[in-house]
Amino acid sequence: MGSSELFYLFVKSQGNPEMDPLLYYIVGGPGCATLNGFLFQTGPLQFDEIDYTGGLPTLHLYPYTWTKSASIIFVDAPIGSGYSYSTNPADYEISDLQSANQSYIFIREVSESCYLK
């Protein structure tokens, strides 16, 4: 993945991060970013739509977030979806097998980082 960068957000479990599961949450496809899953589906924050009067929206804690009992890595995958990108145009032509391989390499690299130790 030398010329590629996968964008991700990592949210540690609010419960027992050492024992709770780690979810790999892929949100990908043209025009779709991981922020969709983070802000509108399962993440810990949501836009405050009730008190919105225009301008910059505010956020509030989502009471039904999955992060109450799991850590989640929200990932824009494959390359070209969301904020994930490559400096090599050939990386945007990707098969399902290649995308799965990118995810495997990503998980290996992230698991070796300080985020998951």
DSSP file (Angstrom, degrees, kcal/mol; ACC not computed):
  #  RESIDUE AA STRUCTURE BP1 BP2  ACC     N-H-->O    O-->H-N    N-H-->O    O-->H-N    TCO  KAPPA ALPHA  PHI   PSI    X-CA   Y-CA   Z-CA
    1    1 A M    >         0   0    0      0, 0.0     3,-2.2     0, 0.0    90,-0.0   0.000 360.0 360.0 360.0  22.8    0.0    0.0    0.0
    2    2 A G  T 3   +     0   0    0      1,-0.3    84,-0.0    84,-0.0     0, 0.0   0.784 360.0  33.6 -48.4 -39.9    3.0    2.3   -0.4
    3    3 A S  T 3  S+     0   0    0     83,-0.0    84,-2.3    85,-0.0    85,-0.4   0.391 110.4  82.7 -98.2   3.6    1.2    4.9   -2.4
    4    4 A S  E <   -A   86   0A   0     -3,-2.2     2,-0.4    82,-0.2    82,-0.3  -0.792  54.7-165.3-112.4 150.2   -2.1    4.4   -0.7
    5    5 A E  E     -A   85   0A   0     80,-3.1    80,-2.0    -2,-0.3     2,-0.5  -0.979   9.2-152.7-134.5 121.3   -3.6    5.8    2.5
    6    6 A L        -     0   0    0     -2,-0.4     2,-0.3    78,-0.2    71,-0.1  -0.829  17.1-139.5 -91.7 126.3   -6.7    4.4    4.2
    7    7 A F        +     0   0    0     -2,-0.5    69,-2.6    69,-0.4     2,-0.3  -0.645  32.4 165.3 -82.0 139.3   -8.6    7.0    6.3
    8    8 A Y  E     -B   75   0B   0     -2,-0.3     2,-0.4    67,-0.2    67,-0.2  -0.991  32.2-146.8-151.5 159.8   -9.9    5.7    9.6
    9    9 A L  E     -B   74   0B   0     65,-2.2    65,-2.9    -2,-0.3     2,-0.5  -0.996  17.1-156.3-123.1 133.3  -11.4    6.8   12.9
   10   10 A F  E     -B   73   0B   0     -2,-0.4     2,-0.5    63,-0.2    63,-0.2  -0.953   9.2-174.9-113.5 127.4  -10.7    4.7   16.0
   11   11 A V  E     -B   72   0B   0     61,-2.7    61,-2.4    -2,-0.5     2,-0.2  -0.976  18.7-138.9-123.2 118.6  -13.0    4.9   19.0
   12   12 A K        -     0   0    0     -2,-0.5    59,-0.1    59,-0.2    58,-0.1  -0.494  34.4 -93.9 -74.9 142.8  -12.1    3.0   22.1
   13   13 A S        -     0   0    0     -2,-0.2    55,-0.2     1,-0.1    58,-0.2  -0.231  21.0-147.0 -55.4 139.6  -14.9    1.2   23.9
   14   14 A Q  S    S+     0   0    0     53,-3.8    54,-0.2    56,-0.3    -1,-0.1   0.579  90.9  51.6 -82.4 -11.5  -16.6    3.1   26.7
   15   15 A G  S    S-     0   0    0     52,-0.5    54,-0.1     1,-0.1    53,-0.1   0.806 130.2 -28.7 -87.8-100.2  -17.1   -0.2   28.6
   16   16 A N    >>  -     0   0    0      1,-0.1     4,-3.3    52,-0.1     3,-1.6  -0.802  58.7-174.7-124.6  85.8  -14.1   -2.4   29.1
   17   17 A P  T 34 S+     0   0    0      0, 0.0    54,-0.1     0, 0.0    -1,-0.1   0.766  81.8  57.4 -59.0 -27.3  -11.7   -1.8   26.2
   18   18 A E  T 34 S+     0   0    0      1,-0.2    -2,-0.0    -5,-0.1     0, 0.0   0.794 122.6  24.3 -72.8 -26.0   -9.3   -4.5   27.2
   19   19 A M  T <4 S+     0   0    0     -3,-1.6    -1,-0.2     2,-0.1     0, 0.0   0.677 100.8  94.9-110.8 -24.9  -12.0   -7.1   27.1
   20   20 A D  S  < S-     0   0    0     -4,-3.3    50,-0.2     1,-0.1    -7,-0.1  -0.309  82.3 -96.9 -70.6 154.1  -14.7   -5.7   24.7
   21   21 A P        -     0   0    0      0, 0.0    50,-2.5     0, 0.0     2,-0.5  -0.223  27.0-129.4 -68.0 159.8  -14.6   -6.8   21.0
   22   22 A L  E     -c   71   0B   0     48,-0.2     2,-0.4   -10,-0.0    50,-0.2  -0.962  22.3-155.4-109.9 122.7  -12.9   -4.7   18.3
   23   23 A L  E     -c   72   0B   0     48,-3.1    50,-2.9    -2,-0.5     2,-0.8  -0.823   9.9-149.3-102.0 137.9  -15.1   -4.1   15.3
   24   24 A Y  E     -c   73   0B   0     -2,-0.4     2,-0.8    48,-0.2    50,-0.2  -0.906  20.7-167.9-103.3 102.8  -13.8   -3.3   11.8
   25   25 A Y  E     -c   74   0B   0     48,-2.6    50,-3.0    -2,-0.8     2,-0.5  -0.833   1.0-163.8-103.9 106.2  -16.5   -1.1   10.3
   26   26 A I  E     +c   75   0B   0     -2,-0.8     2,-0.5    48,-0.2    50,-0.2  -0.784  12.7 175.6 -94.3 125.8  -16.1   -0.5    6.6
   27   27 A V        +     0   0    0     48,-2.5     2,-0.3    -2,-0.5    50,-0.3  -0.937  26.6 144.8-125.7 106.4  -18.0    2.3    5.0
   28   28 A G        +     0   0    0     -2,-0.5     5,-0.1    48,-0.2    51,-0.1  -0.930   3.5  91.5-144.5 165.6  -17.0    2.6    1.4
   29   29 A G  S >  S-     0   0    0     -2,-0.3     3,-2.2     3,-0.3    53,-0.7  -0.476  79.3 -42.8 130.1 160.1  -18.1    3.3   -2.1
   30   30 A P  T 3  S+     0   0    0      0, 0.0    51,-0.1     0, 0.0     3,-0.1  -0.303 127.8   4.4 -56.3 127.4  -18.3    6.4   -4.3
   31   31 A G  T 3  S+     0   0    0      1,-0.2     2,-0.4    51,-0.1    50,-0.1   0.525 106.4 110.1  78.0   6.3  -19.5    9.4   -2.4
   32   32 A C    <   -     0   0    0     -3,-2.2    50,-0.7     3,-0.0    -3,-0.3  -0.954  43.7-174.9-119.8 132.7  -19.6    7.6    1.0
   33   33 A A    >>  -     0   0    0     -2,-0.4     3,-2.1    49,-0.2     4,-0.6  -0.847  39.9-111.3-123.1 159.6  -17.2    8.2    3.9
   34   34 A T  H 3> S+     0   0    0     -2,-0.3     4,-2.3     1,-0.3     3,-0.2   0.707 110.8  75.5 -61.2 -21.1  -16.7    6.6    7.2
   35   35 A L  H 3> S+     0   0    0      1,-0.2     4,-2.8     2,-0.2     5,-0.3   0.793  86.7  63.7 -62.1 -25.5  -18.1    9.8    8.8
   36   36 A N  H <> S+     0   0    0     -3,-2.1     4,-2.5     2,-0.2     5,-0.5   0.958 108.1  38.5 -60.9 -51.5  -21.5    8.5    7.7
   37   37 A G  H  X>S+     0   0    0     -4,-0.6     5,-2.2     3,-0.2     6,-1.5   0.869 117.6  51.7 -65.4 -37.6  -21.2    5.5   10.0
   38   38 A F  H  <5S+     0   0    0     -4,-2.3     7,-0.7     4,-0.2    -2,-0.2   0.901 123.7  25.2 -66.9 -43.1  -19.6    7.5   12.7
   39   39 A L  H  <5S+     0   0    0     -4,-2.8     8,-0.4    -5,-0.2    -2,-0.2   0.691 133.8  27.8 -99.1 -21.1  -22.2   10.3   12.8
   40   40 A F  H  <5S+     0   0    0     -4,-2.5    -3,-0.2    -5,-0.3    -2,-0.1   0.514 124.4  26.4-120.9  -6.8  -25.4    8.7   11.5
   41   41 A Q  T  <5S-     0   0    0     -4,-1.0    -3,-0.2    -5,-0.5    -4,-0.1   0.715 124.4 -17.5-123.5 -71.0  -25.3    5.0   12.3
   42   42 A T  S   <S+     0   0    0     -5,-2.2    24,-2.0    23,-0.1    25,-0.6   0.463  90.8 111.8-128.2  -3.6  -23.3    3.5   15.2
   43   43 A G  S    S-     0   0    0     -6,-1.5    21,-0.1    22,-0.2    -5,-0.1  -0.066  75.1-107.1 -74.3 175.7  -20.7    6.0   16.4
   44   44 A P  S    S+     0   0    0      0, 0.0    18,-2.4     0, 0.0     2,-0.3   0.575  95.5  57.7 -81.5  -9.9  -20.6    7.9   19.7
   45   45 A L  E     +D   61   0C   0     -7,-0.7     2,-0.3    16,-0.3    16,-0.2  -0.903  55.6 178.6-124.5 150.4  -21.6   11.3   18.3
   46   46 A Q  E     -D   60   0C   0     14,-2.2    14,-2.5    -2,-0.3     2,-0.2  -0.967  37.0 -97.9-140.7 158.0  -24.6   12.7   16.4
   47   47 A F  E     -D   59   0C   0     -8,-0.4     2,-1.2    -2,-0.3    12,-0.3  -0.537  37.4-118.6 -71.4 141.9  -25.6   16.0   15.0
   48   48 A D        +     0   0    0     10,-2.9    10,-0.4    -2,-0.2    -1,-0.1  -0.720  43.1 166.9 -82.1  96.9  -28.1   17.9   17.3
   49   49 A E        +     0   0    0     -2,-1.2     3,-0.4     2,-0.1    -1,-0.2   0.715  65.4  63.3 -85.4 -23.0  -31.0   18.2   14.8
   50   50 A I  S    S+     0   0    0      1,-0.2    -1,-0.1    -3,-0.2    -2,-0.1   0.931 112.4  31.8 -70.1 -46.5  -33.6   19.2   17.4
   51   51 A D  S    S+     0   0    0      7,-0.1     2,-0.3     2,-0.0    -1,-0.2   0.237  88.0 130.8 -96.6  13.8  -32.0   22.5   18.5
   52   52 A Y        +     0   0    0     -3,-0.4     3,-0.1     1,-0.1    -3,-0.1  -0.526  21.4 165.9 -74.6 127.4  -30.5   23.3   15.0
   53   53 A T        -     0   0    0      1,-0.5     2,-0.1    -2,-0.3    -1,-0.1   0.206  59.4 -77.0-122.9  12.5  -31.2   26.8   13.9
   54   54 A G  S    S+     0   0    0      1,-0.2    -1,-0.5     2,-0.0     2,-0.1  -0.394  91.2  62.3 111.9 168.4  -28.7   27.1   11.0
   55   55 A G  S    S+     0   0    0     -2,-0.1    -1,-0.2    -3,-0.1    -3,-0.0  -0.432 102.2   1.9  78.5-153.7  -25.0   27.6   10.8
   56   56 A L  S    S-     0   0    0     -2,-0.1     2,-0.0     1,-0.1    -2,-0.0  -0.555  80.1-131.1 -71.8 120.9  -22.4   25.2   12.2
   57   57 A P        -     0   0    0      0, 0.0     2,-0.2     0, 0.0    -8,-0.1  -0.329  14.8-132.6 -72.9 155.8  -24.2   22.3   13.8
   58   58 A T        -     0   0    0    -10,-0.4   -10,-2.9    -2,-0.0     2,-0.3  -0.675  15.2-132.3-102.3 162.5  -23.4   21.0   17.3
   59   59 A L  E     -D   47   0C   0    -12,-0.3     2,-0.3    -2,-0.2   -12,-0.2  -0.793  18.0-172.9-112.3 155.3  -22.8   17.4   18.3
   60   60 A H  E     -D   46   0C   0    -14,-2.5   -14,-2.2    -2,-0.3     2,-0.2  -0.956  37.0 -88.5-140.0 162.0  -24.2   15.4   21.2
   61   61 A L  E     -D   45   0C   0     -2,-0.3   -16,-0.3   -16,-0.2     3,-0.0  -0.511  37.8-130.7 -71.4 134.8  -23.5   11.9   22.6
   62   62 A Y    >   -     0   0    0    -18,-2.4     3,-1.4    -2,-0.2    -1,-0.1  -0.785  11.1-152.6 -87.6 118.2  -25.5    9.2   20.9
   63   63 A P  T 3  S+     0   0    0      0, 0.0    -1,-0.1     0, 0.0    -2,-0.0   0.702  91.1  49.1 -68.5 -18.4  -27.1    7.1   23.7
   64   64 A Y  T 3  S+     0   0    0    -21,-0.1    -2,-0.0     3,-0.0    -3,-0.0   0.081  78.6 146.5-108.2  23.5  -27.3    3.9   21.6
   65   65 A T    X   -     0   0    0     -3,-1.4     3,-1.2     1,-0.1   -22,-0.2  -0.252  53.2-134.2 -61.2 144.4  -23.7    3.9   20.3
   66   66 A W  G >> S+     0   0    0    -24,-2.0     3,-1.7     1,-0.2     4,-0.6   0.700  98.4  78.7 -69.1 -18.8  -22.0    0.6   19.7
   67   67 A T  G 34 S+     0   0    0    -25,-0.6   -53,-3.8     1,-0.3   -52,-0.5   0.500  71.4  80.7 -73.7  -0.2  -18.9    2.0   21.5
   68   68 A K  G <4 S+     0   0    0     -3,-1.2    -1,-0.3   -55,-0.2    -2,-0.1   0.787 116.0  12.6 -68.7 -26.2  -20.6    1.4   24.8
   69   69 A S  T <4 S+     0   0    0     -3,-1.7     2,-0.3     1,-0.2    -2,-0.2   0.257 129.3  42.0-136.1  13.3  -19.6   -2.3   24.5
   70   70 A A     <  -     0   0    0     -4,-0.6     2,-0.3   -50,-0.2   -56,-0.3  -0.983  68.1-124.7-156.8 146.8  -17.0   -2.4   21.6
   71   71 A S  E     - c   0  22B   0    -50,-2.5   -48,-3.1    -2,-0.3     2,-0.4  -0.733  35.3-156.5 -85.0 145.4  -14.1   -0.5   20.2
   72   72 A I  E     -Bc  11  23B   0    -61,-2.4   -61,-2.7    -2,-0.3     2,-0.6  -0.986  20.1-160.4-132.4 134.0  -14.6    0.4   16.6
   73   73 A I  E     -Bc  10  24B   0    -50,-2.9   -48,-2.6    -2,-0.4     2,-0.6  -0.951  16.9-158.3-105.7 109.9  -12.3    1.2   13.7
   74   74 A F  E     -Bc   9  25B   0    -65,-2.9   -65,-2.2    -2,-0.6     2,-0.4  -0.809  18.3-171.8 -88.2 121.0  -14.3    3.1   11.1
   75   75 A V  E     -Bc   8  26B   0    -50,-3.0   -48,-2.5    -2,-0.6     2,-1.0  -0.951  29.2-140.5-125.4 132.8  -12.5    2.7    7.8
   76   76 A D        -     0   0    0    -69,-2.6   -69,-0.4    -2,-0.4   -48,-0.2  -0.797  45.9-155.7 -83.6 103.3  -12.9    4.2    4.3
   77   77 A A        +     0   0    0     -2,-1.0     2,-0.2   -50,-0.3     5,-0.1  -0.997  50.9  30.0-141.2 143.3  -12.2    1.2    2.1
   78   78 A P  S >  S-     0   0    0      0, 0.0     3,-2.1     0, 0.0   -49,-0.3   0.536  97.8 -87.6 -81.8-175.9  -11.3    0.5   -0.6
   79   79 A I  T 3  S+     0   0    0      1,-0.3     6,-0.2    12,-0.2    15,-0.1  -0.290 116.5  37.8 -52.5 134.5   -9.0    3.2   -1.8
   80   80 A G  T 3  S+     0   0    0      4,-0.9     2,-0.4     1,-0.4    -1,-0.3   0.213  92.0 105.5 101.9 -13.6  -11.1    5.9   -3.5
   81   81 A S  S X  S-     0   0    0     -3,-2.1     3,-2.0    -5,-0.1    -1,-0.4  -0.787  90.2 -27.3 -99.0 145.8  -14.0    5.8   -1.1
   82   82 A G  T 3  S-     0   0    0    -50,-0.7   -49,-0.2   -53,-0.7   -51,-0.1  -0.305 126.8 -24.4  56.6-129.5  -14.4    8.5    1.5
   83   83 A Y  T 3  S+     0   0    0    -76,-0.1    -1,-0.3     2,-0.1     2,-0.2   0.351 105.1 114.8 -99.2   4.5  -11.1   10.2    2.4
   84   84 A S    <   +     0   0    0     -3,-2.0    -4,-0.9    -6,-0.2     2,-0.3  -0.555  43.6 163.8 -75.2 140.1   -8.9    7.2    1.4
   85   85 A Y  E     -A    5   0A   0    -80,-2.0   -80,-3.1    -2,-0.2     2,-0.3  -0.908  28.9-147.6-149.8 172.0   -6.6    8.0   -1.5
   86   86 A S  E     -A    4   0A   0     -2,-0.3   -82,-0.2   -82,-0.3   -84,-0.0  -0.988  18.3-143.9-143.4 150.4   -3.6    7.0   -3.5
   87   87 A T  S    S+     0   0    0    -84,-2.3   -83,-0.1    -2,-0.3     3,-0.1   0.501  90.3  77.1 -87.5  -5.8   -1.0    8.9   -5.4
   88   88 A N  S >  S-     0   0    0    -85,-0.4     3,-2.1     1,-0.1     4,-0.3  -0.920  72.2-153.0-106.6 112.1   -0.9    6.1   -8.0
   89   89 A P  G >  S+     0   0    0      0, 0.0     3,-1.4     0, 0.0     4,-0.3   0.782  92.6  66.4 -55.1 -28.4   -4.0    6.2  -10.3
   90   90 A A  G >  S+     0   0    0      1,-0.3     3,-1.2     2,-0.2    -3,-0.0   0.755  86.5  70.4 -65.9 -23.4   -3.7    2.4  -10.9
   91   91 A D  G <  S+     0   0    0     -3,-2.1    -1,-0.3     1,-0.2   -12,-0.2   0.660  87.1  65.8 -68.8 -14.9   -4.7    1.9   -7.2
   92   92 A Y  G <  S+     0   0    0     -3,-1.4     2,-1.0    -4,-0.3    -1,-0.2   0.654  84.7  75.7 -83.4 -15.4   -8.2    3.0   -7.9
   93   93 A E  S <  S+     0   0    0     -3,-1.2     2,-0.4    -4,-0.3    -1,-0.1  -0.829  73.5 160.1 -93.2  98.3   -8.9    0.0  -10.1
   94   94 A I        -     0   0    0     -2,-1.0     2,-0.1   -15,-0.1    -3,-0.0  -0.962  33.3-145.4-133.0 138.3   -9.3   -2.6   -7.4
   95   95 A S     >  -     0   0    0     -2,-0.4     4,-2.4     1,-0.1     5,-0.2  -0.436  36.0-105.2 -89.4 170.1  -11.0   -6.0   -7.2
   96   96 A D  H  > S+     0   0    0      2,-0.2     4,-2.6     1,-0.2     5,-0.2   0.895 123.0  52.2 -61.6 -39.8  -12.7   -7.4   -4.1
   97   97 A L  H  > S+     0   0    0      2,-0.2     4,-2.1     1,-0.2    -1,-0.2   0.912 110.3  47.3 -63.8 -42.7   -9.7   -9.6   -3.5
   98   98 A Q  H  > S+     0   0    0      2,-0.2     4,-2.4     1,-0.2    -2,-0.2   0.892 111.8  50.9 -66.0 -38.6   -7.3   -6.7   -3.6
   99   99 A S  H  X S+     0   0    0     -4,-2.4     4,-2.3     2,-0.2    -2,-0.2   0.912 109.7  49.8 -64.1 -42.4   -9.6   -4.6   -1.4
  100  100 A A  H  X S+     0   0    0     -4,-2.6     4,-2.4     1,-0.2    -2,-0.2   0.892 110.4  51.0 -62.0 -39.2   -9.7   -7.5    1.2
  101  101 A N  H  X S+     0   0    0     -4,-2.1     4,-2.6     2,-0.2    -2,-0.2   0.899 108.1  51.6 -65.6 -40.9   -5.9   -7.7    1.0
  102  102 A Q  H  X S+     0   0    0     -4,-2.4     4,-2.6     1,-0.2    -2,-0.2   0.923 111.0  48.7 -59.5 -43.6   -5.6   -3.9    1.6
  103  103 A S  H  X S+     0   0    0     -4,-2.3     4,-2.8     2,-0.2    -2,-0.2   0.906 110.0  51.3 -63.5 -41.7   -7.9   -4.4    4.7
  104  104 A Y  H  X S+     0   0    0     -4,-2.4     4,-2.2     2,-0.2    -2,-0.2   0.933 112.3  45.6 -60.7 -46.8   -5.8   -7.3    5.9
  105  105 A I  H  X S+     0   0    0     -4,-2.6     4,-2.5     2,-0.2    -2,-0.2   0.913 113.1  51.3 -62.5 -43.0   -2.6   -5.3    5.6
  106  106 A F  H  X S+     0   0    0     -4,-2.6     4,-2.9    -5,-0.2     5,-0.3   0.934 109.8  48.5 -59.7 -48.4   -4.3   -2.3    7.3
  107  107 A I  H  X S+     0   0    0     -4,-2.8     4,-2.6     1,-0.2    -1,-0.2   0.906 111.7  50.2 -60.8 -42.3   -5.5   -4.4   10.2
  108  108 A R  H  X S+     0   0    0     -4,-2.2     4,-1.0    -5,-0.2    -1,-0.2   0.930 113.6  45.2 -61.3 -45.4   -2.1   -5.9   10.7
  109  109 A E  H  < S+     0   0    0     -4,-2.5     4,-0.4     1,-0.2     3,-0.3   0.910 115.5  46.0 -67.0 -42.5   -0.4   -2.5   10.7
  110  110 A V  H >< S+     0   0    0     -4,-2.9     3,-1.3     1,-0.2     6,-0.6   0.892 108.6  55.6 -68.2 -39.0   -2.9   -0.9   13.0
  111  111 A S  H 3< S+     0   0    0     -4,-2.6    -1,-0.2     1,-0.3    -2,-0.2   0.766 105.9  52.7 -66.8 -23.0   -2.9   -3.8   15.5
  112  112 A E  T 3< S+     0   0    0     -4,-1.0    -1,-0.3    -3,-0.3    -2,-0.2   0.556  97.9  86.9 -86.2  -8.1    0.9   -3.4   15.8
  113  113 A S  S X  S-     0   0    0     -3,-1.3     3,-0.8    -4,-0.4     4,-0.3  -0.280  97.2-100.1 -85.1 175.6    0.5    0.3   16.6
  114  114 A C  G >  S+     0   0    0      1,-0.2     3,-0.5     2,-0.2    -1,-0.1   0.658 109.1  79.1 -70.6 -15.5   -0.1    1.8   20.1
  115  115 A Y  G 3  S+     0   0    0     -5,-0.3    -1,-0.2     1,-0.2    -4,-0.1   0.866 104.5  28.9 -61.6 -36.7   -3.8    2.1   19.4
  116  116 A L  G <         0   0    0     -3,-0.8    -1,-0.2    -6,-0.6    -2,-0.2   0.332 360.0 360.0-111.9   7.9   -4.6   -1.5   20.1
  117  117 A K    <         0   0    0     -3,-0.5    -1,-0.2    -4,-0.3    -2,-0.1   0.476 360.0 360.0 -85.8 360.0   -1.9   -2.6   22.5
